[in-house]
Amino acid sequence: MIQNKHQYQVTQNKLKELEQGLVELLKIKETLRPRQFDARKNSLSGMIKTLKQEIVEYESLRKQQNPNQRNRYLTTE
């Protein structure tokens, strides 16, 4: 679970790396045995899915903590 902005940034960077790894894997698909390809693809896809879920959860929690932060200082007449 992402607990702060630093972890959030690290997670986003790792997600980009994994997505790029999946692109690279697809490029070499024909050089791998089907089981090897499927295992690597499933592993990368699983990690990507997990990180995306963590990012969504963190962003959601951040929004709940600061729902109208910039409107806080506005006055109504």
N, C-alpha and C positions, 0 to 999 in steps of 0.2 A: 504494500500500500504506500502510495506517495504521501509524504507528510509535510513537505515544504517546497519552496520554489526551486531550490537547487536540485532536489530529487526529481522534480517535474521536468526540469531542463535536461537532466541526465537521461531520464526515461524517454523523452522526445528524441534525443540524439540516438539512443539505442534502437528505438523504433525505426528510425531512418536507416540505420546500419542493417537491421534485419530485413527491411523491405528491399534494400539494395542487394542483400545476399540472396533473396528469393529471385530477384531479376537475374542475377548472375547464374543461379542454379538452373533457371529455365533455359539459359543460353547453352549450358553444357548437358542438357537432358539426354541427348542422344549418345553421349559418351558413357553414361551410367547404366547399370543394370536397373530394370524397373523397380525392384525392391529397394535398391539404394536411393534412387530418385524419390520414390514415395516416402521413404523414411525421413530423408532430409527435408523434403517439402512439408510433410506433416509436422515435423519438429519446428521448422521456421514459422509455419502458419500458426501453430499453437502459441508460440512465444509472441508473435505479432498480435494475435487476438487478446492475449492476456495483458500486454502493455497498453493496447487501445482501451481496454476496459478500465484499467487503472487510471489512465489519463482522463477518461470521461468521468469517472468517479471523483477524482480530485477537482476537476473543473466544476462539477456539480456542487461539491461541498464548498468551494470557494464562492460560488454565486450565492449559496444559502447564507454564508457568513457575512457577505457584503451585498445585500440585495439592491439597495439604492444609495450606495456610498456617495456618488457624486450629486445626488439630489438632496442629500442631507442638509446642505447649507442653503438651499433655496427657500425663500419665504413665500407664502401664499397670501394673497390679499383678498 
